[in-house]
Amino acid sequence: MDSIHFRIPKSHQSNGTKVDSAYMVGIDGVAWPTRVHLKDDLLQVSRHSRESGRLIILWELEGHGTQALSTATIAPSEQTYLLPLELARGTLARLHTRLHAVEGKGFTLDEEHRESLAAATRHFIQASIAQKDPERASSEANASLTLVLKLIAALGGHQQLAAGGDDEGAHSTVWGATIDKTEDVQVLSSISGSVPNVVLLQKNWCDLELNPKEWDWSALDNMVDAVDSDHFRVGFGPLVTLNREHLPDWLYLWEGDFDTICFYVSSYVQQLVTRYVGRFRFWLGCSGMNVDAGLGLSEGDRLKLTVSVLETIRQADPKTPLLLAVKQPWGEYLGRSSQDLTPLQFADIFVRGELGLSAIGLQIDLGCSLKHSLPRDLFEVNQMIDTWSRLGLPLVILLSVHQDAMGTLEEDNEVEFIESLLRFFGRKSAVHGVIWDPLVHHDDLATMGLRGREGVETPASRCLRRAASQLVQ
């Protein structure tokens, strides 16, 4: 494997650097299988390529929490790069690139932002000059990064910068939340107004088919009956995801036997859809099938299994809108695997296959490991949404925020980050809905809910409500 080396001064290693999350991407932005190793102050990054690429790594800065930052494109070299300097270079270059894209389209920086950009540039220059003193250079680089990220946060929601000069404006967006526990349905009675206006009910397969062909629909029946379908648009899903907690234990007796697994999956999907046809406003067919998650299935097997699920749903219910969700739309998982398909390529197969999809769900589980979607600034989110919009189908964001995603952010800054993200999704014309997971916060969950078990609003709920109300003003 070819290696690139970065120096991280020890005084900055406690600065929220999460080496385990680091990976490299090519010029096309696709992740390469990457190995990382930190010894003392030297980070070794190895991949099977001699091409130039960018390193993406979680980096924490005061006032900005933990974010995935990128270096500029780095060519293979014998030299050792100073990581904070390269992150500052890459982040400053992204800002200049975005500003350049809207030059001549009526957008100009105001005086305050121009001064901030000039100050960030000065700090970067000082960091470049001081490379023989890594501690000083790193401090200057972090100062540049802090200013640039503040600028991106301030400018990221600007319509011209977000849309590349096209005025997308506000549009109709549905706001939803997930419920997977029968007792949590009662919390819906405490919700007034129009946010959330969609409920995505979830139930694990293992709770519905205790043994092969031994069904127990009582819990799901109770959930469906308890939701006020006049006030909420109710959907169900995912019907199939390859998480261990979702699948029945008995299915693992056939681990690696694709034909038998496919038979049982199709039988379960057919039974569920036939029973509830007409009760739901939309189906979420599969989620996360792009990620290798067990049962001994190859990438090709997961493609065929997804086709089988979608076709079975469409045969049992030809009319109800049908979604397919992909996990980690940036493709972080590719940084530690050898799969062939990117998340976009995986979804594109089903869009081109004319399987009756109504929308694509982007499952964004914000967290600080490569099992999650790494937190990113609004420019990066914008680029990702624009890329996925090329599929030509509406996008629905399935959003969850893990407690560690915010790093050391104070609650006010945490609220500001979440609200700006939600408001941004609401402005993108390609995004037709945002579904927060979960509705109810439980102490044993690492993710932020919208409500407490007594129905009390959480900061995340207030963010969702304010973001929705600001978009219609």
N, C-alpha and C positions, 0 to 999 in steps of 0.2 A: 504494500500500500504506500502511496505517496503521502508525505507529511508536510504540513505548514506549521510553523512555530510562532506562538504569541507570548509576549511577556505580560504578566499581570502583577504589578508591584504588590507585595503582601499587604500593605496598608489598604489596598483597594479590593483585596479578595474578600474581605468582610463586608464589602459594599453591595451585597446582594447578588454577586456573580454566581449564577447557577450553571456550573460547567456541565452537569449531566444533561442539560437541555440543549446543549450546543450541537449544531449540525451545519453542513455546508450545502449551498445550492449553486446550480450552474447559472449561466447567463440567462437562461429561460425561466429561472426562478424555481425549478424543480429540485427537490431535495435529493442529495446523494447519500447512500449508506455511509455513515461517518462514525469513526471511533475517536474518542477524546480522552486525554489523560493529562492530569495536572500534577506536576511534581515541583515542589517549592514554588517558584514564581513562573515556571515555564509550562505553557499549555501546548500540548502536541495534538494536532488535528490531522487525522489520516483518512484518506478515501481513495478508491480505485480510479483515479483520474489524474491526468497531468494538465487538464484544462484550468483556465482561470475561473474563479468562483468567489462567492461571498460567504462569510461566516455569519450565522445568526446565533445569538446568545442572549439569555436573559440578563439584564443589567438593571440595578436599582439606583435611582437618584432621588434625592430629597425633593418632595413635592410632586413627584411623578410616579412613585411606586415602582413596581417591577414591570419592565416592558422588554419585549424581544427587539433588540436592535441589530442592525446589520452593518458590516463593514462595507466599504466600496469593493469593487471587483479586485481581487488579489491574484497576481500571477505566481505560479510556483517559483520559489526562490530559496536560496540557502540562508538568507537573512532572517533574523527574528523580528517580528513586528510587535510594536507596543500596542496592546489591545485597546486601551481607552482612546488613544489617538486615532486608530483605524475606525473605531465606532463613531467618533466625532466626525471623521472625514466622510464616512458613508451617510450619516444622518444629515449633515450639512449639504451634501451633494443631492440627496433626495428632495430637500426643501428647494434648492435652486432649480432642480429639474421641474418641479411642480409649478414654481413661479414662472419659469420660462415658458411653460406650456400655455399659460393664459395671458402672456404678454400680447398687447394689441387687441385684447378682447374686452377692454374696459376695466380690468382689475388693476389696481395699484395699491401698494402698501402705504398705510398712513405713516405719519412721522414717527410715532412711538414704535411701530413694528420695524421700520427701517433702522432706527437706532438699535433695537434689540438684535437685528440681523448683523449690523456692523460690529456690535460688541461680541457676538458669538464668533464672528470671523476673526476678530482680533485675538480672542482666547485660543482659537484653533491655530493661528499663526504662531503664537507664543509656545503652544504645545509642540509644534513642529520644530521650532528652533531649539527647544530645551530637551531634546530626546536623549542627550547624554546624561541628563538628570531625570530618570524615569519617574520619580515621585513628583517632581514639579511639573513635568510634562503631563502626567496623568491628572493632576489637579486642574491644570488649564484645560485639558480635554473634557473633563467632567463639567467644568464651568461652561464650556461651549455647548455641550450636550444639553445641559439644563435649560439654557436660553433657547436653543433650537426646538426642543420638545415643547417648551411653553408657547413658542410661536405656532408650532403645528397644532397644538391643542386649541389655540385661539382662532386659527385660520381653517382648521380642518372641516368645520361645519359650514364654511362660506360656500354658497351655491356654486359660484364660478370655479372655485378651486376644487370642489368635490366633483363637479360635473365636467371639468375640463373646459369651462366656458359656456356650456349649455345650461340654461335655466330650467332645472327640473321642477322646482317649486314643490309646494305641499300637495299631497294627493291622499286618496282614501287608503288607510292602512288599518288592518285588523290587529288588535292587541289581545293576546291570549295567555293562558297559563295551563300547566299540566296538573292533573290530580291522579294519584295512583293508590290512594287509600280511601276506603269507603267512608270512614269517619270524617275525612277532610271535605266531603261534599257539602257538609253543613256550613262550612265557612263562607260558601257562596252567598248565603243569605245576608251576610254583613256587607256585601259589596253593593254600593249604589252607583248610579251613573253608568257610563258606557265603557269603562276600562277596569278590568279586561272584559271584552265582549265575546270571547271565544274560550271554550274549555276543551282541552285535549285529554280525554280519559285514557288511562293506561292500566293494563293488567298483564301480569306475567303469564306466559303460556303454562308454566309449571303449576299455577294456581287454578287453571281452568281444566286441564287434562291431567288428573292425578296419576293415572295409569293409562296405557293405550286404550282409547275409546271409552274411558271412564270419565265422564264430564261433570263438572260442577260449575254451573253458570250463576249461582245465587248471588255471589258478591258483585259480579258485573251487572246483573239484573238490577240489584239494589242501587248501584251507582247511576245507571242510566235512568231509572225511575225517579231518582232524587234530584236530578239536575233540571232546573227550570228551562226547558228548551225554548220557551217564548222569549226569555231574556238573554240566553246564551246560545251561540252557535256551537254545537257539540260535535266533536270528532273523536276518533279512536285510533290509537296506534302508539308505537309501531306494533304491527301484528307479529313481526319476526325481527329479532335482533339476536346476534350470536353471543350475547353476554351469558355467562354461566348462571347468574341469578335469574335470568329470564327463561332459560330452557329447562324442561323437565329432566330430572336425573336419569330417568329410564332411557332417554334418547342417547345418552353416552354409551349405552351398551353397543350401539352401532357406530361408534366413532370411527371415522374414515370410510364408512360404507355409504357412498353418496346416494345410491339408488334408494336404499332403505330410508335414509334421512329425508330425502326429497319426498318420498311417499308419505311419511308421517307429517311433514311440514304442510304439504298440500292438503292432506285430509283435515288437519287442524284449521287451516285458513278457510277452507270451504265450509266447515261446520260453523265457524264464528260469523263469517260474512252472511251466510244464509239465515242464521238466527236473527241477526240485527239489521238486515237490509231495510232501509227506510228510516232507521232510528238515528243514524248519524249523518251529519252534513258533509263530512269528508273522511277519508281513510288515509292514514299514514301507513303504507304497506310494509316497508322495510327501513331499517336505520342501521348505519354503520357496517353494511356488508362490504364496503371497500376496505375495511380494516381486518386483518387476519385475527380472528378472535376465537379460534378453537374448533372443536369437532373434527379435527384432522382434515379440513376441507382446503383444497388448493384455491388459488385465485380464480381459476377457470370454473371450479365447482361452485364458488360463491356467485359468480356471474349467472350460471345456469339456475341456481337455486332462486336467485332474485327474479329472474324471468318467470320461473314457475309460480312464485308468489303473486307477482303482478297479474299474470294471466289468469290465475285462479280467482283473484278478486274480481277481475273484469268479467269473467264468465258468470260469477254469482251475482254481480251488481254492475251492470254496464254503464250506469248513469252517474253515480255519486263521484264527485271529484276525488282523484287519487294522487297522493304524493309519494315521492321516494326521497329519503334523507341520506345524506352522506356526512360522515364524521370528519372533523379536522379538515376543513376545506382548504387550508394552506398546505396540507400534506406533511405535517411534522413527523408522522409515524414512518414516513419513508426514510427519515434520517437514521433509523435503526433497523430497517428491513430491506429485503431485496425484491420487493414486489415490482411488477412491471408497470402497472397502471397508476397514474396520478388520480386524485379524487375527481378532477374534471373529466378525465378520459373515462373513468368508470361510469359517471353519470351520463356522459354523452352517448355511450352505447345504448342506453335505455331510451334516451330521447330520440335517437335515430331509428330505434327499433319499433317506433310507433305502437307502444304498449298502452296507450291511453292515459299517459301521465298528464296531470293538470298543472303541476308545479314541482319545483325541486326544493327540498328542505336542506338548509345548511345548518348542521348541528355544531354549534360553537360552544364548547364547554371550556370556558376560560379557566386556566390553571397553570401551574408552574412545573409541568413535566411533559414529556413527549407523548403521554397518554391523552393530553388535553390540547386545546388550541391555546397557544401562548398569547398573552396580552400584547396588543399592538396599538400603535397610534392611529389616528383617524385617516391619515394618508394611506397607510397600509391597508386598512379596512376598505377604504374607497377603491383601491386598486383591485382588491379581491372581489368585491361586488361587481365591478365593471367586467372583470374577467368572466365571472359566472353568468352574467347577464347575456353573454354571447350565445348561450344555449337556446335563447329565444323563449324560455318559459318563465313565468313569475317565480320569484324566490320567496321562501318563507324562512325566517331566521328562528331556529330553535336554540334559545340562549340560556345558559346557566353560568353562574359565576361562583367559583370555589373561593373559600375564604383566603387561601394563600395567593390568589391572583392579584390582590391589591398590595401585596408586600406590606410595607410599613406606613401606608397612606393613612393620614388622619381621616376620621369619618366624613368631614366636610369635603375633602378632596376626593374621597371614594365615591360619595354621592355625585359630585360634579362629573367624575369620569363616567359613571354608569349612565347618568342622565344625558350627557353629550353623545354617548354611543347610541342610546335609544333614539334620541332626536335625529341623529345622522341616518339611522336605518329608515326612519319615517320619511326622510326627505328623498331617499333614492327611489326613483320611479320603478326600478326593477324589483324592489322589495314590496310585496303585497301584504305581508304579515310578520309579526314578531310574537313568538310564543315563549313565555318565560317558564323555566323549569326549576323548582316546582312552585305551585301556588302557596303551599303551606310549609313554613319552616319548622323542622323538627331538630331537636338537639343532637340527634345521632347523624344528621346530615352535614356534609362539609360544604354544601351549596346554600346560597342565600335564597330564602323564600320571599314571597310577596306579603304573606300574612303570618302571624303567629297562630298557634292552635286555637286561641280564643277569638280569632278574627281581627286582631289589632294590626294596623298597618306597620310594615317595616320600612326602613329608608328606601329599599328597592321599589316598593309599591308606590311611594310618593314620587320617585323618579319616573316610573312608568306613566303615572297619571299626569305629571307636569309636562313630560315630553309629548304626550298625546295632545294635551290641551294647547300647547304652544304651536303645534303644527296646524291647528285649525283656526288660529286667530288671524 
